[in-house]
Amino acid sequence: MIAFLMLLVVLSPIVFLIGLVKPKWILFWMKEPDRLWASSVGLLLFMVSVTLWSKLTLPEKSHGQREALQQRSVERQNELRLERR
């Protein structure tokens, strides 16, 4: 799955550029495709593939790390004297 997403990350800028030059190649099912739709497909494909790839490859935070981050944020709020109302 990660290899497939890496391939999509590499191919999506190519799809974007081809869509800008020849939108008919990307949107072959449309009668009159325009550059906006073709470039939108490339950008959307890029954003989705990078997001999923990073979600799958970054390590999950452990329970202890989460608690430490929450404790630090509480300490920062106390330093700034922020009060919840």
Beta strands, then each sheet from edge to edge (+ up, - down):
end
